[in-house]
Amino acid sequence: MANKIMRWTFLLITSIQLMHCKVILRPAVELDWWQNAIIYEIFPLSFKDSDGDGSGDFKGITQKLDYLVDIGVTAIWLTPFFESPLESGGYDITNYLEVQPIFGTIDDLKDLLNAAHSKNLKVIMDFVPNHTSDKHIWFKRSVNNETHYADYYIWKDAKNQEEVLKNNSITPIVPNNWQTMYGNASSWVWHNTRKQFYYTQFIYNLPDLNFRNKKVHEEMKNILNYWIELGIDGIRIDALKHVYESESMEDEPKLNNNNPEFDYSSLDHIFTGDQIEVYDLIKEWRLLLDEFKQKDHHTRIIMTESYSNHSVLYNYYTSGAEIPTNFNLMNDSSNYTPKDFEREIENWITKMPFGATFNSVLQNHDQPRFPTFYGKELIDGLNALPLFLPGVSIVLYGGEIGMENLPDKTNCARGPMQWDDTKYAGFSDGTHEPWVAVHADYVTRNVQSESYDPKSYLNFFKSVSKLRQTETFKKGGLATEIFNDKVFVLNRFLPGHENYTLIINMDTNYTQRVRLSDKISNLCESLTVVVGSVNSNFDTGKSILTAEWIDLSPGATIILTETTETVSTQSSGTRLFITLKALLLCLFFIKMCNI
C-alpha cells in the first residue's frame, strides 16, 4: 500500500512539475551502487603500459585509478584479460582461469582489484561464454573426440558424410545455410581430424560452445565462482544473443532485402540468435551471483551485450540482468536528429519493466568513436548526453578527452590512451612502439594539456560527471523538449532540489536561436550556466533569462541551473506549493481509485 501511494505521489508531482515539457521518467527513491554508476570501459591493451613493452597492463591501470576517480568514474569494465593468443582482441580465450601474461600476473590483477576497491571503484569483467579460441584445450580434446569433451562444441556431419568418409577428395557439404557475422562465409568449418563440421558464429578461430551440454554449464559456473571470489563486482556477458542455436538445424529464411549476395545480412536469424533458452541462462547466473550477495550484502551485477530488439532486452531485465546494454543511442550516422534521440530514450524508459534502471552508451570498443561521424563540434554535447541521462552511463576510455578513430580499420576505437604530449602520448615510456600506432593528434589532445585548459573536453566532462553526485541526478526525473528540430533540451528535476537543463545544438553547420520560455513554462526566470562547451561562448556563472533569446553556435552545448537567489526564494516557495498541490491531488486520486 505504501509503495503504491509513493508511486502515485511521484507520478503526480512529476506531471505538475513540468506541465509543458515531455516527462519521460519520474523521480526514483533508493539506489544500489550500480544504479547511478559511470562505468568506464577499458581495453587493457591500450590504456597504460607500465613496463615499456608496448602493451597496456594491470599495473598501468592501477597507476591511473586516481585519475578515474577524479573524472567521476565509479566502476571500470575491463575487456577480456584472460589467457589468449590475442588474435581476436582477447575474445579468443584459451584459459578462463588464467590471465594473459602480457597484462601481468594474477597477483598484479589482485593488486588492481584491491587498489580499486580502496578508492570505492567497482570492477566489472568481460565474460565470454559463447565461444573459445580454437587453441583452447577443450577444443583440442573435442577435436580428438575425447569422451568428456566430445560435445563441448557444436559438431555436425556433412550432408554427404558417407561419401566424404569414403573419398577424401569430395568436398563436404555444409549442414545448412547459416552464415558467420563476418567474412561472408558459412558458419560451418570442416575439421579434417574429426571429420565433421564445427559451428562458429563469428570467425573460424572462435568455435561456439555447446550450451545444451550440462558440463559446459558447470564449467562456466566454476569460472564465475573463481572470479567473484577473487573480488570481481560484476560481469558483462559478451555476445549473449548468440549463446544458443536452434536444435532444428533448419535453413534460415531469406530476407526480401534485394541483397544480391548471399551473406549474413540476407538472412532472418531466427535459428541462430535470441533463442529463449538465454533467459534461463541469465537466471542461472543471477542465482549464482546472489549466493555471494547473501553472504556480504553486496550486489554483483550482470551487464549484457546483445544487439537485440527491445522485447528481448526487457526479458533480460526480468531474468535477472541489471544492465541490458542499450545500444539504441549509438548510431553511426551524422543524420541522427534530436527527435531520433528523444524517441529512443522515451521508447526504452517508458516500456522497460517497472523498477528497471535505464542505461546509455554512445561509444564502445567495437564501434567508431562518435567524432568520426558527428564531427568535433559535438564532442562535448555527446559526452554530456549519457552523463545527463538517468541510470547507468557507460563511457569508453579516452572519450572524455575527445579521442578520435585510428585509421586502422580493425582497431579504429582502440587506440592507445593519450596521456601527454611526449613520445607515444605517455601511453608507454619504453623503447618499444605501442602495439598499434597512437593517433596523430595526441600532441594537443591529451589528458595533461586538457587538464590545464578550463574549456577543454576533459574539464567539461568532469563538470558534468560531478553533477551525478547531486540528489537531482541520482533520483530525479527526466523531461525533454526539442527546439527548431535541431536543439535537444533535457531537464533533470527533483522536487525540493535544483533543476538542471542540458541544451545541445545538434546542428554542426548553423547557429540556432532559442528562447526556453517558448516551450518550457516551469523554469525559473533566471538560470545560471553550470558549464559550457568549448564552442559555446557561455562561461560558468553567466546568468541567462529564460525569456531571452539564446544564440547557440554550431554544436554548442550548455548546462543551466537556477541562480542561488532564485533557489532560496521563488524556487522553495513555488515548489512547496506545487508539492502540496500534488499531494492533495494524489490523496484524492488514491481515494477515487480505492488503492
N, C-alpha and C positions, 0 to 999 in steps of 0.2 A: 504494500500500500504506500509506504513512504517513498519507495523508488518511483512509483507511478506519479505521485504528486510532484516530486522533484523534476521528473522528466517533463511533465506538462508545464511546470513553472518556467523552466529554462526555455521551452518552446515559445511560450507567450512573451517572455522578456525579449527573446530574440526577435520575434515578429514586430514588437513595438520599437525596439532599439534602432532598427534600420528600415523604416517604413517604405522608403523609396529606393532601396538597394536590394539586389537579389541575395537573399540569405541562403547560403549553401550548407553551412554547418552550425549547429547550436553549440553553446559552451559545454565543456566537459566537467567532470567532478575530480576524481583522483587518478593519478597516473603511476604506472610502473616505470622502472628505469629506462626502458626502451621506447616508451610511447612519445617522447619528445626528443628523441636522440638525433644527433647529427652523426651519421655513420660515414666514415671516411674510408673509401676503398683504396687499398694499397696493393700495387703489383710489385711484390718484393724485389724482383729482379731490377726494377727501375727506380727505387725510392732513394736509397743511400748505400753507397759502397764503403764499408769501413776498413777493408783490408787492401784496397788498391788493385783488385784483380779484374775490375771492370764490370762486376755484377753486384747488385744490391744484396743485402743480407740482414739477418736478425739484429746484429749489433748496430747496424746502421739505423734501423727503425728505432731501436731503443734510444740511440743518441738524439733522436728528433721528437721524442714524446712531449717534451716541454713546449715545443713549437705547436704541436697539435692541440695541446690544452689551451695555449694562448689564442688560437684562432677559433676556439669554441667547440672543437670536436669532443664528443662524449663516448664514441666507440670506434674502433678500427676493424675493418673487414680485410682479411688477408686472402688474396687469391692463392691457389694451391701451393703449398710449400713441401709437399710430400716427395719422397724419392721418385725421380723421374728422369728420363733421358732428355727432357725439355724439347721434344720435337713438336709439341703442340701446346706451347705456353704453360707447361706444368699440369695440364689437364690430362696428360698421358702418364698415369701413375703406375709405378712398378712395385711400390710397397706403401700401403696406407699407414703403417705404424712406424715408419722411419722418415726423417726429414731429408730434404735434398741437400747434400753436402755443400753445394755452392752457397747455400744460405747460412751455413754454420752447423752447429751441433744441437742435439736435443737440449743440452744444458743452456745453450745460447737462447733457445726458444723459451725455456723456463724462466730465464732472466728477463726476457722481454715481457712475459706474462706477469711476473712479479712486479716489475717496474711500472707496467701499465696500470695494474690494479692499485698500486700505491698512489697513483695520480687520479684514481677514480675513473680510469678509462676501461671500458669493456673490450674484449677481443672476440671477434667472430671469425670463424674459419670457413673457407670454401670446402664443401663436401661434395665429392664427385662419385655418385653411386651408379650412374648409367653405364659406364664403361671403364676399362683399364687400358693400359698400354699393351700392345701385343708382345711386349718383353716381360710382362708380369709372370711370375712363377705359376700362378693359377692357369694362365692361358697356355703356357708351355706344357703343363701337365694335362690340360684339357685336350690339347692337340694330340697328345700321346694316348688319349682315351683312358687315362687312369681312372679307376672306378669312382673315387671320391670326387674327382674334378670333371668327369666326363660331361656333365650337364651344367657346369658353371656358366657356360656361354650358350648362345643360340646356334645350334648346328642343324643343317638340313641337307638331305640328299639332293643331288641334281635331278631334274625331271627325267633325264636319260641316264640315271645312275648305273643301271646294269651294263649299258653299252660302254660307258666310261671305264668301269672296272675291268671290262674285257679288253678294251683297247685305249691305251693312254693318249693316243693321238686324237681322239674325239674330244671336241670342246664341250665341257659340261654346260648344261642349260640351267639358268637360274630358276629357283623355286617360284618366283612371282615377279611383278614389275616394281617392287619397292626400290626407291632411289635414295642415294645419300643427299644430305643437305648441301654438300659442296662437291664440285667437280663434275656434275652431270654424269654420274656413274651409278651402276647398280649397287644396292646395299649389300649384295651378296658377294663375298670374296672366297674364291676356291682355295682350299689349303691342300696341297698335294700330299702332305704326310698323312692327314686323317682321311683324305679322300671325301671331304664334304665341304659345303659352303658354311662359313660363319657370317653372322649378321653384324653390320655396323651402320649406325645412324649418321655418322659424320664422315669418317675417312678410314682407309684400310687399316691404319695402325691403332685404331681405337675400337676393338671388338666390344660389342654390347654384352653386359652381364645378363644372366637369365634369372629374373626375379620371381619366376614361377618355381624356382628351386629353393626349398626351405633353408638349405645350407648357406645359400648366398645371403639370406636374411640374417642368419646367425652371425656370419662374418661381419656384416655391416653394423649390427648391434654391438659386437665386440669392439669394433673400431670406434664407434661413437662413445662407448663406455670409457675407452682408454683416453680419448682426448678431453672429454668432460672432466674426468678425474684429474687430468693434468692441469685444468684451470680454464678451459675454453668456455666462453659465456654464451655461445650460440653457434648455429650452423647456417650457412647459406647453401641450399641444395641446388647444385648445378643441373641444368637440363632435365628438370623433373618431369616435364610433359612427355619425355621420350623413354622413361624407365621401363614402361610396359609396351608390348606389342600384342596385337590380337593373335590368339591361338589358331584362328581360322586359316591364316596364311593366304587369304584371298587377294587377288589383284586389287589395288586401289583404283577407284573410278577416276576417269579423265575429266578434267575441268573444261568447260567451254570458254576458255580464255584466249582463243585464237593464237595460242603459242605454237609456232610451227615445230619447235623442237620438243622431244620427249625428255623432260627433266623434272626436278623436284617441284618446281612451281607449276607444272602442268597437271599435278595430281591432287586429289582431295584426300588428305591424310587421315582418313577415318580409322585405319588399322594400325598406324604407327605412332600416333600421338594422342594424348589426353584420354587414355583408357581409364575406366572407372576404378580399377584396382589401385590407382595412385592415391586415392583418398584414404584407403585403408592403410597404405604405407605411411602416410603422414601421421595418422592416428597411432600407428605402432611406434614411431619415433617420438611422438608427443608424450606417450606414456613413459617411455624410457627417460626422457629429459625431466619429466615431472617427478620421477622417483628421486632424482637428485634434489629437486626443489623441496620435497617433503623433509629432507634431512637438514637443509640450511635456509629454506625460505627464499632462495634466490632463483629468479626466473631465468632459464636458458631458452633463448628464442630460436624460432625456425623462420628463416627467410627462404624464399623460393625464387628460382629463375625459371619462368615459363612465359613465352610469348604466346599466351593463350587468350581466348576471349574472356569477357568479364564473368560470365556464369561459371566457368571453370575455376577462375581465381577466387571467386566468392566461396566456392566449395572448399578451397584450400583454407580459407578463414575458419569455416565451420568444422573442418577436420583437425584443426589444431595449429595451423601456421599463423604466427603473429604478423608477419610481413610478406604477403604475396607481392613481390616487387611489381610496382605499377610502371610499365614502360610506355603508357599512353601519352605522356608528355614529351617523350623522347622522339623527335621527328627530324629527319634529315632533309627537310625542305625549307627553303627560305620563304616560302609562301604561307607558312603556318601563321595564322592570324590570332588576335586576341579572342575572337569568337571560338576558334578551334580549341585554344587552351581552356577557356571557360567551359565549353561543352564537355571536354574530357574530365576536368576537375569535378564538375557537377554530376556527371554520369556515375563516376566512381563513388563519390561521397554519399549521394542520395540513394544509391542502390546496394551499397555494401551491407553486410549483415549488421543488425543492431549491436552496438558495443564494439564493433571492429574499429581499428585505427587506420587512418589514411596514411599513405606513404607516397613519396615522389622522388623521381630520379630523372635527370636530364642528360647525364653522361655516364658511360662506363667503358671498361677496357675493350669491349668488342665493337663499339660504335665510334664514328668520327667525333672528335671534340666539336662542340657547337659553334665556336668562332668560324669554323670552316664554311658552314652554310648560312649562318645568320649574320655573320660579319662581326668585326671587332667592336662596333658601336654598341652591341647588345650584350657584351660580356658581363657587365655589372648587373644589367637587368635580369639576365637568365641565371646568374649566380644568386640573385636575391629571391627569385621566384620560389624555388623549392625550400629555401630557408624561411620564407614568409608564410608558406602554407602550413596548415596544422599537421600534427603527427610526425612521422619519421622523415627526415631529409637524408638522402643518400648522395654523397658527392664523390667525385673522382679526384684522386691526388693531383695537385697542380692546377685544378680548376680555379682555385682561389687566387692564383696569380695570372690567370688568363692564358695558360699554356695552350698552344695550338697543335694541330696534327703534324706528324712527321711525314715526309714524302714516301716513307716505307709503307707500302700498301697493307701488309700483314700486321704491322705493329704501329699503325698510324696514331693510336691513342696511348701508346705505351712508352713514350719517350722518357729518358732519364729526367728525374725531378731537377728543376733549375733553382739551385740554392744561392748561387752568387755569380759574379762575372769572371771568375778565374777559369783556368783551363778545365774543360769538361763540366763547367757550370757548378763546380763544387760537389757534384754527384760523386766523383772519385778524385782522390788526390794522388793516385798511383801512376805508374808508368804505363799501365795497360789502358787502352781505349775502352770506353763503355761498350757493352755488348751490342748496343745499337746507337747510332750517332745522335748526339744532342742537337736539339733544334737550334737553328742559326740565330734566333732572336734572344738567346739566353743572356747576351751581354747587357741588354736593357730590361728584359723581362725575367726577373728572378726575385727570390724571397728577400735577399739583403737590400737591394736597391728599392724595392717596393715598400719595405718596412719604414724607410725614411721619408717616403712621399705620402703626405696626408691624403692626396687624391688618387692613390693607386688602387688597383683592383684588390690587392690584398687587404688594405685598410678598410675599403668599402665592405668586403666580405666579413671582416672582423666586427664591424659596426652592426651589421645585420645579425650575425650569429649571436652577439651578446643580447639582442632583444629576445631571443628564445628562452632566456632565463627569467623573463618577466611573467607574471601571472597571466597576462593577456595572451601571450604566445603559448604558454603551457596549457591553458584551459579555455581560451577564448574561442568565440565563434568566427565564422568567415562569411563575408559578403563580397560580391563582385559587381562591377559595372564596366561598361565599355563606352568610350567617347570617340566619335569620328571614325568608328570602325578600326582605328589604329592604336588607340591608347587604352591599355589594360589597367584597371584600378581595382585593387583588393583592399579590403578593410578587415582588420582583426579587432574584435571588440569583446569586452567582458564587463558586465555591469559593476560599477564601483571602481573601475580601473581605467587607465588611459587607453584610448583607441589609437591604432596605428594604421596609416594609409600608405600603400605602395602604389606608385604611379609609374608605368613603363610606356614610353613611346616606342612601339614596335615598328614604326616606320623609320627605316635607316636612311631614307633619302630626303625626307622633308620635315621641317619643323611643324609641330602640331600645337594648336592653341585650344586650351580647355578652360572651363570655369566649373569648379566642383559643385557649386550650389545649384547648377542647372539640373543635375540628376540626383544628387545626394543631399537630402534636406536635414539630416540629423547632425551633421558635423558642426562643431563649434565654429564661430565666426572667424576666429584667428587660429592658425596652425603654425607649428614650428618645424623647420627642416631638421630631421634627425641626421640624415646623411644624404648626399647627392652623388651621383656617379661622376666619373672623370669628365664626361662630356655634358654635364647638366647645367653648369653655371649657377648651381644653387649650393651655397655653403651652409654647413651646420650652424644652427641658431637663427637663421634667417626667418622672419615672420611672413606668412602668406595669408591673405584673406580669402576665404572660400568663395566670396562673391567677386573676386578679381580674376582677370584673365591671366593664365599661366602659359608662357611660351616654352615648349619642350623641344629642344634641338633633336636632330635625328638620333634615335636610340637612347635618349636621355632617360634616366631613372632617378626618382627621389622618394624618400620615405618621410612622412609627416606625422606629427602628433600634436596634441593640444598644448598651448602655452601653459606655463606654470600658473599664471593668473587665472586663466580660464578654468583649469582643473580645480583650483581652490574655491572658485565662486560659482560660475554658471554650471560647470560640469557636475559638481557634487549635488547642487540643489535640483538640477534638471533630472539627474539620474535617480535621485531619491524619489522624485515624483513619478518618473517612469516605472521604477521598480514597484512602488506601492500600487500604482495603477494596474500593473501586470499581475501582481499578487491577487488583487481583488478580482480581476477577470479570471484568473486561474481558479480561485476558490469557487467562483460562480460556475465555471466550466466543469469543475470536479463534481459539484452538486448536481448540475444538469445531467451529467453523464453517469452519475451514481458510481464513481470509482473510488 
